[in-house]
Amino acid sequence: MKNPVHRYLMCSYAYYRLNENLIPDGEFDELANQLLEEYPKWKDHPHCPTEDDLRASTYLGDYPSIVQVATELYLNRI
């Protein structure tokens, strides 16, 4: 998945709402750091996590329906 915001949201949704790991915790932390480094590029994305979420490697916002459906479809395929 090329868009790190989408990947972050899907991994976060899987972990926090479905109790599933799509990627190892360390890789998720790296993804959070990548998004922090590139924040000016992604901050206008309608669902971009806040900088505080990224620093904490978490997500406290609402998950868009498309993230929920995409994550569940992905998990059903693996």
Biopython code that builds the backbone (N, CA, C, O; Angstrom):
import numpy as np
from Bio.PDB.StructureBuilder import StructureBuilder

atoms = [
    (1, "MET", "N", (0.850, -1.165, 0.000)),
    (1, "MET", "CA", (0.000, 0.000, 0.000)),
    (1, "MET", "C", (0.897, 1.230, 0.000)),
    (1, "MET", "O", (1.739, 1.389, 0.884)),
    (2, "LYS", "N", (0.719, 2.095, -0.986)),
    (2, "LYS", "CA", (1.602, 3.245, -1.156)),
    (2, "LYS", "C", (1.293, 4.399, -0.216)),
    (2, "LYS", "O", (2.208, 5.108, 0.202)),
    (3, "ASN", "N", (0.048, 4.602, 0.119)),
    (3, "ASN", "CA", (-0.318, 5.744, 0.941)),
    (3, "ASN", "C", (-0.137, 5.381, 2.421)),
    (3, "ASN", "O", (-0.854, 4.523, 2.936)),
    (4, "PRO", "N", (0.818, 6.028, 3.110)),
    (4, "PRO", "CA", (1.061, 5.663, 4.506)),
    (4, "PRO", "C", (-0.092, 6.014, 5.445)),
    (4, "PRO", "O", (-0.235, 5.383, 6.492)),
    (5, "VAL", "N", (-0.909, 6.993, 5.103)),
    (5, "VAL", "CA", (-2.069, 7.310, 5.939)),
    (5, "VAL", "C", (-3.043, 6.144, 5.912)),
    (5, "VAL", "O", (-3.544, 5.727, 6.956)),
    (6, "HIS", "N", (-3.314, 5.619, 4.733)),
    (6, "HIS", "CA", (-4.229, 4.486, 4.611)),
    (6, "HIS", "C", (-3.685, 3.272, 5.364)),
    (6, "HIS", "O", (-4.419, 2.584, 6.075)),
    (7, "ARG", "N", (-2.399, 3.026, 5.196)),
    (7, "ARG", "CA", (-1.786, 1.876, 5.859)),
    (7, "ARG", "C", (-1.851, 2.036, 7.375)),
    (7, "ARG", "O", (-2.169, 1.089, 8.094)),
    (8, "TYR", "N", (-1.550, 3.230, 7.848)),
    (8, "TYR", "CA", (-1.578, 3.490, 9.289)),
    (8, "TYR", "C", (-2.986, 3.268, 9.846)),
    (8, "TYR", "O", (-3.152, 2.631, 10.886)),
    (9, "LEU", "N", (-3.980, 3.787, 9.163)),
    (9, "LEU", "CA", (-5.361, 3.645, 9.632)),
    (9, "LEU", "C", (-5.824, 2.195, 9.608)),
    (9, "LEU", "O", (-6.474, 1.734, 10.546)),
    (10, "MET", "N", (-5.494, 1.481, 8.549)),
    (10, "MET", "CA", (-5.898, 0.076, 8.477)),
    (10, "MET", "C", (-5.226, -0.749, 9.570)),
    (10, "MET", "O", (-5.872, -1.567, 10.224)),
    (11, "CYS", "N", (-3.941, -0.533, 9.761)),
    (11, "CYS", "CA", (-3.226, -1.281, 10.796)),
    (11, "CYS", "C", (-3.751, -0.924, 12.185)),
    (11, "CYS", "O", (-3.897, -1.793, 13.045)),
    (12, "SER", "N", (-4.027, 0.335, 12.391)),
    (12, "SER", "CA", (-4.556, 0.788, 13.671)),
    (12, "SER", "C", (-5.943, 0.206, 13.920)),
    (12, "SER", "O", (-6.227, -0.274, 15.017)),
    (13, "TYR", "N", (-6.794, 0.246, 12.925)),
    (13, "TYR", "CA", (-8.147, -0.304, 13.061)),
    (13, "TYR", "C", (-8.085, -1.802, 13.377)),
    (13, "TYR", "O", (-8.782, -2.290, 14.267)),
    (14, "ALA", "N", (-7.248, -2.512, 12.643)),
    (14, "ALA", "CA", (-7.120, -3.949, 12.882)),
    (14, "ALA", "C", (-6.673, -4.223, 14.320)),
    (14, "ALA", "O", (-7.190, -5.127, 14.976)),
    (15, "TYR", "N", (-5.721, -3.443, 14.797)),
    (15, "TYR", "CA", (-5.165, -3.663, 16.129)),
    (15, "TYR", "C", (-6.125, -3.254, 17.244)),
    (15, "TYR", "O", (-6.392, -4.030, 18.161)),
    (16, "TYR", "N", (-6.637, -2.034, 17.155)),
    (16, "TYR", "CA", (-7.436, -1.488, 18.252)),
    (16, "TYR", "C", (-8.898, -1.933, 18.253)),
    (16, "TYR", "O", (-9.526, -1.989, 19.310)),
    (17, "ARG", "N", (-9.433, -2.243, 17.100)),
    (17, "ARG", "CA", (-10.855, -2.607, 17.040)),
    (17, "ARG", "C", (-11.087, -4.098, 16.787)),
    (17, "ARG", "O", (-12.104, -4.650, 17.207)),
    (18, "LEU", "N", (-10.151, -4.743, 16.105)),
    (18, "LEU", "CA", (-10.364, -6.145, 15.748)),
    (18, "LEU", "C", (-9.403, -7.105, 16.447)),
    (18, "LEU", "O", (-9.485, -8.319, 16.260)),
    (19, "ASN", "N", (-8.488, -6.550, 17.257)),
    (19, "ASN", "CA", (-7.489, -7.357, 17.963)),
    (19, "ASN", "C", (-6.660, -8.226, 17.019)),
    (19, "ASN", "O", (-6.389, -9.393, 17.302)),
    (20, "GLU", "N", (-6.264, -7.634, 15.896)),
    (20, "GLU", "CA", (-5.445, -8.315, 14.887)),
    (20, "GLU", "C", (-4.229, -7.447, 14.578)),
    (20, "GLU", "O", (-4.317, -6.219, 14.561)),
    (21, "ASN", "N", (-3.111, -8.090, 14.338)),
    (21, "ASN", "CA", (-1.909, -7.366, 13.913)),
    (21, "ASN", "C", (-1.702, -7.570, 12.421)),
    (21, "ASN", "O", (-1.536, -8.702, 11.966)),
    (22, "LEU", "N", (-1.711, -6.490, 11.660)),
    (22, "LEU", "CA", (-1.379, -6.586, 10.238)),
    (22, "LEU", "C", (0.120, -6.514, 10.028)),
    (22, "LEU", "O", (0.653, -7.106, 9.090)),
    (23, "ILE", "N", (0.805, -5.779, 10.913)),
    (23, "ILE", "CA", (2.257, -5.653, 10.849)),
    (23, "ILE", "C", (2.787, -5.709, 12.282)),
    (23, "ILE", "O", (2.044, -5.447, 13.228)),
    (24, "PRO", "N", (4.070, -6.051, 12.446)),
    (24, "PRO", "CA", (4.641, -6.074, 13.795)),
    (24, "PRO", "C", (4.632, -4.673, 14.428)),
    (24, "PRO", "O", (4.632, -3.664, 13.723)),
    (25, "ASP", "N", (4.623, -4.627, 15.757)),
    (25, "ASP", "CA", (4.574, -3.359, 16.476)),
    (25, "ASP", "C", (5.700, -2.410, 16.070)),
    (25, "ASP", "O", (5.477, -1.210, 15.907)),
    (26, "GLY", "N", (6.896, -2.945, 15.907)),
    (26, "GLY", "CA", (8.035, -2.104, 15.515)),
    (26, "GLY", "C", (7.833, -1.466, 14.156)),
    (26, "GLY", "O", (8.197, -0.309, 13.947)),
    (27, "GLU", "N", (7.259, -2.207, 13.242)),
    (27, "GLU", "CA", (6.987, -1.667, 11.905)),
    (27, "GLU", "C", (5.908, -0.583, 11.964)),
    (27, "GLU", "O", (5.958, 0.395, 11.217)),
    (28, "PHE", "N", (4.935, -0.767, 12.856)),
    (28, "PHE", "CA", (3.899, 0.241, 13.035)),
    (28, "PHE", "C", (4.517, 1.529, 13.589)),
    (28, "PHE", "O", (4.170, 2.629, 13.156)),
    (29, "ASP", "N", (5.434, 1.383, 14.547)),
    (29, "ASP", "CA", (6.133, 2.550, 15.091)),
    (29, "ASP", "C", (6.939, 3.264, 14.008)),
    (29, "ASP", "O", (6.971, 4.494, 13.964)),
    (30, "GLU", "N", (7.587, 2.497, 13.140)),
    (30, "GLU", "CA", (8.339, 3.084, 12.022)),
    (30, "GLU", "C", (7.401, 3.835, 11.083)),
    (30, "GLU", "O", (7.740, 4.911, 10.590)),
    (31, "LEU", "N", (6.242, 3.276, 10.841)),
    (31, "LEU", "CA", (5.247, 3.932, 9.985)),
    (31, "LEU", "C", (4.806, 5.249, 10.611)),
    (31, "LEU", "O", (4.669, 6.253, 9.912)),
    (32, "ALA", "N", (4.584, 5.251, 11.913)),
    (32, "ALA", "CA", (4.215, 6.486, 12.617)),
    (32, "ALA", "C", (5.325, 7.525, 12.474)),
    (32, "ALA", "O", (5.052, 8.698, 12.220)),
    (33, "ASN", "N", (6.568, 7.096, 12.635)),
    (33, "ASN", "CA", (7.700, 8.021, 12.488)),
    (33, "ASN", "C", (7.815, 8.555, 11.067)),
    (33, "ASN", "O", (8.124, 9.729, 10.863)),
    (34, "GLN", "N", (7.565, 7.693, 10.084)),
    (34, "GLN", "CA", (7.591, 8.128, 8.685)),
    (34, "GLN", "C", (6.550, 9.213, 8.452)),
    (34, "GLN", "O", (6.836, 10.236, 7.831)),
    (35, "LEU", "N", (5.341, 8.984, 8.954)),
    (35, "LEU", "CA", (4.279, 9.977, 8.783)),
    (35, "LEU", "C", (4.617, 11.284, 9.501)),
    (35, "LEU", "O", (4.306, 12.364, 8.999)),
    (36, "LEU", "N", (5.240, 11.194, 10.654)),
    (36, "LEU", "CA", (5.655, 12.412, 11.355)),
    (36, "LEU", "C", (6.674, 13.200, 10.542)),
    (36, "LEU", "O", (6.587, 14.423, 10.431)),
    (37, "GLU", "N", (7.642, 12.481, 9.975)),
    (37, "GLU", "CA", (8.663, 13.136, 9.161)),
    (37, "GLU", "C", (8.068, 13.786, 7.915)),
    (37, "GLU", "O", (8.535, 14.835, 7.470)),
    (38, "GLU", "N", (7.053, 13.169, 7.366)),
    (38, "GLU", "CA", (6.423, 13.655, 6.134)),
    (38, "GLU", "C", (5.115, 14.390, 6.417)),
    (38, "GLU", "O", (4.305, 14.573, 5.508)),
    (39, "TYR", "N", (4.900, 14.811, 7.652)),
    (39, "TYR", "CA", (3.604, 15.364, 8.053)),
    (39, "TYR", "C", (3.110, 16.505, 7.162)),
    (39, "TYR", "O", (1.925, 16.541, 6.830)),
    (40, "PRO", "N", (3.976, 17.432, 6.766)),
    (40, "PRO", "CA", (3.472, 18.503, 5.889)),
    (40, "PRO", "C", (2.844, 17.969, 4.590)),
    (40, "PRO", "O", (1.922, 18.573, 4.042)),
    (41, "LYS", "N", (3.345, 16.861, 4.124)),
    (41, "LYS", "CA", (2.827, 16.255, 2.892)),
    (41, "LYS", "C", (1.444, 15.634, 3.095)),
    (41, "LYS", "O", (0.619, 15.644, 2.181)),
    (42, "TRP", "N", (1.189, 15.094, 4.286)),
    (42, "TRP", "CA", (-0.031, 14.326, 4.532)),
    (42, "TRP", "C", (-1.059, 15.025, 5.408)),
    (42, "TRP", "O", (-2.194, 14.557, 5.496)),
    (43, "LYS", "N", (-0.706, 16.119, 6.053)),
    (43, "LYS", "CA", (-1.590, 16.726, 7.056)),
    (43, "LYS", "C", (-2.952, 17.148, 6.514)),
    (43, "LYS", "O", (-3.913, 17.237, 7.279)),
    (44, "ASP", "N", (-3.057, 17.407, 5.217)),
    (44, "ASP", "CA", (-4.334, 17.812, 4.634)),
    (44, "ASP", "C", (-5.205, 16.634, 4.204)),
    (44, "ASP", "O", (-6.333, 16.822, 3.749)),
    (45, "HIS", "N", (-4.681, 15.433, 4.349)),
    (45, "HIS", "CA", (-5.486, 14.247, 4.065)),
    (45, "HIS", "C", (-6.660, 14.258, 5.053)),
    (45, "HIS", "O", (-6.448, 14.481, 6.245)),
    (46, "PRO", "N", (-7.879, 14.023, 4.588)),
    (46, "PRO", "CA", (-9.047, 14.160, 5.471)),
    (46, "PRO", "C", (-9.036, 13.250, 6.695)),
    (46, "PRO", "O", (-9.756, 13.514, 7.658)),
    (47, "HIS", "N", (-8.247, 12.197, 6.681)),
    (47, "HIS", "CA", (-8.235, 11.267, 7.805)),
    (47, "HIS", "C", (-6.847, 11.102, 8.418)),
    (47, "HIS", "O", (-6.585, 10.131, 9.129)),
    (48, "CYS", "N", (-5.973, 12.045, 8.142)),
    (48, "CYS", "CA", (-4.619, 11.942, 8.673)),
    (48, "CYS", "C", (-4.635, 11.995, 10.197)),
    (48, "CYS", "O", (-5.280, 12.866, 10.782)),
    (49, "PRO", "N", (-3.933, 11.076, 10.837)),
    (49, "PRO", "CA", (-3.835, 11.133, 12.293)),
    (49, "PRO", "C", (-3.161, 12.434, 12.732)),
    (49, "PRO", "O", (-2.429, 13.055, 11.962)),
    (50, "THR", "N", (-3.415, 12.828, 13.956)),
    (50, "THR", "CA", (-2.771, 14.028, 14.478)),
    (50, "THR", "C", (-1.302, 13.721, 14.771)),
    (50, "THR", "O", (-0.897, 12.562, 14.860)),
    (51, "GLU", "N", (-0.533, 14.767, 14.914)),
    (51, "GLU", "CA", (0.872, 14.575, 15.285)),
    (51, "GLU", "C", (0.980, 13.897, 16.651)),
    (51, "GLU", "O", (1.877, 13.083, 16.868)),
    (52, "ASP", "N", (0.080, 14.224, 17.562)),
    (52, "ASP", "CA", (0.094, 13.575, 18.879)),
    (52, "ASP", "C", (-0.194, 12.078, 18.763)),
    (52, "ASP", "O", (0.444, 11.268, 19.434)),
    (53, "ASP", "N", (-1.155, 11.712, 17.911)),
    (53, "ASP", "CA", (-1.424, 10.288, 17.678)),
    (53, "ASP", "C", (-0.174, 9.593, 17.147)),
    (53, "ASP", "O", (0.179, 8.503, 17.598)),
    (54, "LEU", "N", (0.483, 10.225, 16.195)),
    (54, "LEU", "CA", (1.661, 9.622, 15.584)),
    (54, "LEU", "C", (2.804, 9.501, 16.584)),
    (54, "LEU", "O", (3.508, 8.491, 16.599)),
    (55, "ARG", "N", (2.993, 10.510, 17.412)),
    (55, "ARG", "CA", (4.051, 10.439, 18.435)),
    (55, "ARG", "C", (3.782, 9.294, 19.416)),
    (55, "ARG", "O", (4.715, 8.655, 19.904)),
    (56, "ALA", "N", (2.521, 9.047, 19.696)),
    (56, "ALA", "CA", (2.141, 7.973, 20.625)),
    (56, "ALA", "C", (1.965, 6.623, 19.920)),
    (56, "ALA", "O", (1.711, 5.609, 20.569)),
    (57, "SER", "N", (2.101, 6.616, 18.598)),
    (57, "SER", "CA", (1.865, 5.402, 17.795)),
    (57, "SER", "C", (0.498, 4.802, 18.096)),
    (57, "SER", "O", (0.367, 3.613, 18.388)),
    (58, "THR", "N", (-0.512, 5.655, 18.016)),
    (58, "THR", "CA", (-1.882, 5.225, 18.273)),
    (58, "THR", "C", (-2.809, 5.992, 17.333)),
    (58, "THR", "O", (-2.348, 6.780, 16.506)),
    (59, "TYR", "N", (-4.095, 5.764, 17.459)),
    (59, "TYR", "CA", (-5.074, 6.548, 16.712)),
    (59, "TYR", "C", (-6.332, 6.644, 17.551)),
    (59, "TYR", "O", (-6.932, 5.628, 17.903)),
    (60, "LEU", "N", (-6.735, 7.871, 17.875)),
    (60, "LEU", "CA", (-7.884, 8.094, 18.734)),
    (60, "LEU", "C", (-9.101, 8.640, 17.990)),
    (60, "LEU", "O", (-10.121, 8.946, 18.607)),
    (61, "GLY", "N", (-8.995, 8.761, 16.680)),
    (61, "GLY", "CA", (-10.093, 9.308, 15.890)),
    (61, "GLY", "C", (-11.091, 8.247, 15.461)),
    (61, "GLY", "O", (-10.988, 7.079, 15.836)),
    (62, "ASP", "N", (-12.053, 8.681, 14.673)),
    (62, "ASP", "CA", (-13.037, 7.771, 14.097)),
    (62, "ASP", "C", (-12.461, 7.152, 12.832)),
    (62, "ASP", "O", (-11.755, 7.812, 12.070)),
    (63, "TYR", "N", (-12.761, 5.917, 12.625)),
    (63, "TYR", "CA", (-12.290, 5.223, 11.435)),
    (63, "TYR", "C", (-13.336, 5.351, 10.332)),
    (63, "TYR", "O", (-14.497, 4.993, 10.533)),
    (64, "PRO", "N", (-12.931, 5.860, 9.168)),
    (64, "PRO", "CA", (-13.878, 5.952, 8.052)),
    (64, "PRO", "C", (-14.368, 4.554, 7.656)),
    (64, "PRO", "O", (-13.658, 3.563, 7.830)),
    (65, "SER", "N", (-15.554, 4.496, 7.137)),
    (65, "SER", "CA", (-16.132, 3.215, 6.712)),
    (65, "SER", "C", (-15.236, 2.488, 5.730)),
    (65, "SER", "O", (-15.108, 1.265, 5.795)),
    (66, "ILE", "N", (-14.616, 3.220, 4.828)),
    (66, "ILE", "CA", (-13.770, 2.572, 3.825)),
    (66, "ILE", "C", (-12.582, 1.874, 4.476)),
    (66, "ILE", "O", (-12.145, 0.830, 3.993)),
    (67, "VAL", "N", (-12.056, 2.427, 5.553)),
    (67, "VAL", "CA", (-10.952, 1.786, 6.282)),
    (67, "VAL", "C", (-11.451, 0.507, 6.940)),
    (67, "VAL", "O", (-10.782, -0.525, 6.889)),
    (68, "GLN", "N", (-12.607, 0.574, 7.549)),
    (68, "GLN", "CA", (-13.170, -0.592, 8.215)),
    (68, "GLN", "C", (-13.409, -1.730, 7.222)),
    (68, "GLN", "O", (-13.013, -2.870, 7.462)),
    (69, "VAL", "N", (-14.048, -1.411, 6.127)),
    (69, "VAL", "CA", (-14.375, -2.430, 5.120)),
    (69, "VAL", "C", (-13.102, -2.987, 4.484)),
    (69, "VAL", "O", (-12.962, -4.202, 4.347)),
    (70, "ALA", "N", (-12.186, -2.123, 4.100)),
    (70, "ALA", "CA", (-10.947, -2.570, 3.465)),
    (70, "ALA", "C", (-10.149, -3.475, 4.403)),
    (70, "ALA", "O", (-9.598, -4.489, 3.974)),
    (71, "THR", "N", (-10.092, -3.112, 5.661)),
    (71, "THR", "CA", (-9.337, -3.922, 6.628)),
    (71, "THR", "C", (-9.990, -5.279, 6.810)),
    (71, "THR", "O", (-9.302, -6.300, 6.825)),
    (72, "GLU", "N", (-11.287, -5.305, 6.945)),
    (72, "GLU", "CA", (-11.981, -6.564, 7.141)),
    (72, "GLU", "C", (-11.877, -7.450, 5.900)),
    (72, "GLU", "O", (-11.718, -8.664, 6.028)),
    (73, "LEU", "N", (-11.964, -6.871, 4.709)),
    (73, "LEU", "CA", (-11.785, -7.644, 3.486)),
    (73, "LEU", "C", (-10.379, -8.220, 3.410)),
    (73, "LEU", "O", (-10.189, -9.383, 3.054)),
    (74, "TYR", "N", (-9.393, -7.390, 3.751)),
    (74, "TYR", "CA", (-7.997, -7.843, 3.740)),
    (74, "TYR", "C", (-7.806, -9.014, 4.704)),
    (74, "TYR", "O", (-7.185, -10.017, 4.351)),
    (75, "LEU", "N", (-8.331, -8.889, 5.905)),
    (75, "LEU", "CA", (-8.174, -9.962, 6.888)),
    (75, "LEU", "C", (-8.874, -11.242, 6.448)),
    (75, "LEU", "O", (-8.411, -12.338, 6.763)),
    (76, "ASN", "N", (-9.968, -11.119, 5.736)),
    (76, "ASN", "CA", (-10.666, -12.316, 5.244)),
    (76, "ASN", "C", (-9.904, -13.023, 4.142)),
    (76, "ASN", "O", (-10.145, -14.200, 3.874)),
    (77, "ARG", "N", (-8.979, -12.310, 3.498)),
    (77, "ARG", "CA", (-8.216, -12.897, 2.392)),
    (77, "ARG", "C", (-6.910, -13.536, 2.857)),
    (77, "ARG", "O", (-6.340, -14.367, 2.149)),
    (78, "ILE", "N", (-6.435, -13.158, 4.036)),
    (78, "ILE", "CA", (-5.164, -13.739, 4.474)),
    (78, "ILE", "C", (-5.382, -14.924, 5.385)),
    (78, "ILE", "O", (-4.418, -15.534, 5.847)),
]
sb = StructureBuilder()
sb.init_structure("model")
sb.init_model(0)
sb.init_chain("A")
sb.init_seg("    ")
for serial, (resi, resn, name, xyz) in enumerate(atoms, 1):
    if name == "N":
        sb.init_residue(resn, " ", resi, " ")
    sb.init_atom(name, np.array(xyz, "f"), 0.0, 1.0, " ", f" {name:<3s}", serial, name[0])
structure = sb.get_structure()
